[in-house]
Amino acid sequence: MSHNTFGMDVKTKRFVEYDSEEELQALIPTLSGEVLHIGGGSNLLFKGDFDGTVLHSAIRGIEELSSFASNPFMNEDEVLVRVGAGEVWDEFVAWAVERGYGGVENLSLIPGEVGASAVQNIGAYGVEVKDVLVRAEAIDLQRGEKRVFENAECAYAYRQSIFKNALKGRYAITYVTYRLQKHPQLKLEYGNIKAMLSHKAQPSISDVRQAIIDTRNAKLPDPKVQGNAGSFFMNPVVSREKFLSIQKDYPQMPFYDVEGGVKIPAGWMIEQCGWKGKSLGRAAVHDKQALVLVNLGGATSDEILTLCNTICKDVQEKFGIDIHPEVNFI
Ligand SMILES: Cc1cc2nc3c(=O)[nH]c(=O)nc-3n(C[C@H](O)[C@H](O)[C@H](O)COP(=O)(O)OP(=O)(O)OC[C@H]3O[C@@H](n4cnc5c(N)ncnc54)[C@H](O)[C@@H]3O)c2cc1C
């Protein structure tokens, strides 16, 4: 079974899968050397064999926690759902949409597992997991103790969390609780979703999910066919001053006003540098989405890294902006 969607042919010394918190806690004293907790391996680039233990959660289950009647902190339009970290993310989204529970439909078809959603703060089409995440339950991989992180303790920002920074590698996420809406408010402002649904008088969350699935299938490479890890780079946020000075030279440059500045799509800049659809060795920039680097078959991590570094240099030279990988290098 493949555990990295980039399709790197790498090995680990030890691979352990557990299916309960107790089993994980019992395992901890047996861990020595480097430990890496993975999910579906869809945001990882292995730079070589892993000389340690790779952990994987098989904790499953989707449980509706409580209703308004039994929880005074909830609004009667909401439902709390606790999900095992080893559930496939998109199967949870399908579960929610089937029941008419809104909040995660814009995150349809993002590869990976529920545990990683809390680590990565996954996002798409104007929604991020931090908007719906209530808490993440976790086990300390050094001490074996359980800790519950409420949303405010997770230090969420664009594709960032405490689990990727200050507490990197320290905790295994075991369960995540999300707050969903019984009367969903659709978010259609991003991308072409509104246009795709313009023929529907009152689109449902199922319609939104389907439109997003269709768009993603048309634009993004299927990792089973062509190895990739989705967006390879994060979209940079620059100061308004810097944005205005670059805009003078590139008036057609797309942008989004965000907290702390202006976000510029890295894919657009990469395309302007002439990289869309181009390859370097067996690594290439996807021909429909320049933010995605693909393995043309048998690419080494060095080939992917050389392409990554060349693109970063070209973007810096042309726009004076540093772009950074979103993918986790292991
Ligand atoms: C085709 C494609 C499209 C994509 N589109 C998007 C998108 O639209 N938006 C987006 O945000 N991302 C996207 N991604 C990236 C990827 O899907 C997400 O980052 C996802 O959350 C990774 O999940 P995973 O289970 O595969 O995690 P992995 O890649 O295995 O791990 C990612 C990180 O999470 C940590 N981790 C995983 N599970 C646990 C756990 N249980 N406890 C503690 N740490 C854990 C790992 O150590 C690692 O640091 C895309 C990827 C692909 C291949």
The ligand as an SDF file (V2000), in Angstrom:
LIG
                    3D

 53 58  0  0  0  0  0  0  0  0999 V2000
   -4.3730   16.1620   -5.2100 C   0  0  0  0  0  0  0  0  0  0  0  0
   -4.2390   16.8630   -3.8810 C   0  0  0  0  0  0  0  0  0  0  0  0
   -5.0290   17.9620   -3.6060 C   0  0  0  0  0  0  0  0  0  0  0  0
   -4.9150   18.6420   -2.3740 C   0  0  0  0  0  0  0  0  0  0  0  0
   -5.7330   19.7100   -2.1410 N   0  0  0  0  0  0  0  0  0  0  0  0
   -5.6560   20.3690   -0.9570 C   0  0  0  0  0  0  0  0  0  0  0  0
   -6.5180   21.4770   -0.6670 C   0  0  0  0  0  0  0  0  0  0  0  0
   -7.3570   21.8620   -1.4720 O   0  0  0  0  0  0  0  0  0  0  0  0
   -6.3870   22.0970    0.5250 N   0  0  0  0  0  0  0  0  0  0  0  0
   -5.4930   21.6870    1.4760 C   0  0  0  0  0  0  0  0  0  0  0  0
   -5.4470   22.2820    2.5560 O   0  0  0  0  0  0  0  0  0  0  0  0
   -4.6580   20.6360    1.2340 N   0  0  0  0  0  0  0  0  0  0  0  0
   -4.7330   19.9660    0.0520 C   0  0  0  0  0  0  0  0  0  0  0  0
   -3.8950   18.9180   -0.2080 N   0  0  0  0  0  0  0  0  0  0  0  0
   -2.8950   18.5300    0.8050 C   0  0  0  0  0  0  0  0  0  0  0  0
   -3.3500   17.3810    1.7290 C   0  0  0  0  0  0  0  0  0  0  0  0
   -4.5020   16.7610    1.2350 O   0  0  0  0  0  0  0  0  0  0  0  0
   -3.6320   17.9050    3.1370 C   0  0  0  0  0  0  0  0  0  0  0  0
   -2.5010   18.5350    3.6740 O   0  0  0  0  0  0  0  0  0  0  0  0
   -4.0660   16.7750    4.0890 C   0  0  0  0  0  0  0  0  0  0  0  0
   -4.5180   17.3000    5.3080 O   0  0  0  0  0  0  0  0  0  0  0  0
   -2.9690   15.7610    4.3480 C   0  0  0  0  0  0  0  0  0  0  0  0
   -3.5720   14.6830    5.0240 O   0  0  0  0  0  0  0  0  0  0  0  0
   -2.8240   13.3220    5.2370 P   0  0  0  0  0  0  0  0  0  0  0  0
   -3.7020   12.4840    6.1080 O   0  0  0  0  0  0  0  0  0  0  0  0
   -2.4410   12.7410    3.9390 O   0  0  0  0  0  0  0  0  0  0  0  0
   -1.5610   13.7930    6.0670 O   0  0  0  0  0  0  0  0  0  0  0  0
   -0.0110   13.4890    5.8130 P   0  0  0  0  0  0  0  0  0  0  0  0
    0.4060   14.0650    4.5080 O   0  0  0  0  0  0  0  0  0  0  0  0
    0.2690   12.0570    6.0570 O   0  0  0  0  0  0  0  0  0  0  0  0
    0.6280   14.3550    6.9980 O   0  0  0  0  0  0  0  0  0  0  0  0
    0.5680   15.7620    6.9690 C   0  0  0  0  0  0  0  0  0  0  0  0
    1.0720   16.3030    8.3110 C   0  0  0  0  0  0  0  0  0  0  0  0
    0.1660   15.9510    9.3380 O   0  0  0  0  0  0  0  0  0  0  0  0
    0.8170   15.1660   10.3450 C   0  0  0  0  0  0  0  0  0  0  0  0
   -0.1650   14.1540   10.7960 N   0  0  0  0  0  0  0  0  0  0  0  0
   -0.9580   13.3780   10.0140 C   0  0  0  0  0  0  0  0  0  0  0  0
   -1.8010   12.6580   10.7740 N   0  0  0  0  0  0  0  0  0  0  0  0
   -1.5290   12.9790   12.0600 C   0  0  0  0  0  0  0  0  0  0  0  0
   -2.0710   12.5740   13.3260 C   0  0  0  0  0  0  0  0  0  0  0  0
   -3.0820   11.7190   13.4470 N   0  0  0  0  0  0  0  0  0  0  0  0
   -1.5260   13.1030   14.4430 N   0  0  0  0  0  0  0  0  0  0  0  0
   -0.5040   13.9970   14.3730 C   0  0  0  0  0  0  0  0  0  0  0  0
    0.0360   14.4250   13.2190 N   0  0  0  0  0  0  0  0  0  0  0  0
   -0.4850   13.9290   12.0770 C   0  0  0  0  0  0  0  0  0  0  0  0
    2.0490   14.5970    9.6760 C   0  0  0  0  0  0  0  0  0  0  0  0
    3.0680   14.3410   10.6100 O   0  0  0  0  0  0  0  0  0  0  0  0
    2.4140   15.7250    8.7230 C   0  0  0  0  0  0  0  0  0  0  0  0
    3.1240   16.7310    9.4220 O   0  0  0  0  0  0  0  0  0  0  0  0
   -3.9900   18.2030   -1.4130 C   0  0  0  0  0  0  0  0  0  0  0  0
   -3.1920   17.0690   -1.6870 C   0  0  0  0  0  0  0  0  0  0  0  0
   -3.3140   16.4120   -2.9050 C   0  0  0  0  0  0  0  0  0  0  0  0
   -2.4640   15.1980   -3.1780 C   0  0  0  0  0  0  0  0  0  0  0  0
  1  2  1  0
  2  3  1  0
  2 52  2  0
  3  4  2  0
  4  5  1  0
  4 50  1  0
  5  6  2  0
  6  7  1  0
  6 13  1  0
  7  8  2  0
  7  9  1  0
  9 10  1  0
 10 11  2  0
 10 12  1  0
 12 13  2  0
 13 14  1  0
 14 15  1  0
 14 50  1  0
 15 16  1  0
 16 17  1  0
 16 18  1  0
 18 19  1  0
 18 20  1  0
 20 21  1  0
 20 22  1  0
 22 23  1  0
 23 24  1  0
 24 25  2  0
 24 26  1  0
 24 27  1  0
 27 28  1  0
 28 29  2  0
 28 30  1  0
 28 31  1  0
 31 32  1  0
 32 33  1  0
 33 34  1  0
 33 48  1  0
 34 35  1  0
 35 36  1  0
 35 46  1  0
 36 37  1  0
 36 45  1  0
 37 38  2  0
 38 39  1  0
 39 40  1  0
 39 45  2  0
 40 41  1  0
 40 42  2  0
 42 43  1  0
 43 44  2  0
 44 45  1  0
 46 47  1  0
 46 48  1  0
 48 49  1  0
 50 51  2  0
 51 52  1  0
 52 53  1  0
M  END
$$$$
